[in-house]
């Protein structure tokens, strides 16, 4: 759960830089025709937007994977807890009913078959 929280925080931390880069790119794109050039700044902003978007996509995939893993772990925990409950009940039945019955049986005259 902690790693899932950290992944979500990392994803949220990418929102600000993406908005800044997108805004800069949009402002730059609204320049008059004479100033609209595809120079290294334009390419750098476009590259930055793509990098941040790619990082966000990667984080989203990691979050989905972590959520799926957490869901499987919680289901396993529930199954194990049910199994423990059943085993505790079995031990309780054995101690309360079977043990009492075994104490009343006489084993002195018992001989295994074939002896």
GIJO-V793465 format. One record per run of one state. SS is the DSSP state (2 for helix, 1 for strand, 0 for the rest). FROM is the first residue (numbers start at 0). LEN is the number of residues. If there is no record, write none. Layout:
ss=SS from=FROM len=LEN
ss=SS from=FROM len=LEN
//
This chain:
ss=0 from=0 len=1
ss=2 from=1 len=28
ss=0 from=29 len=10
ss=2 from=39 len=65
ss=0 from=104 len=11
//
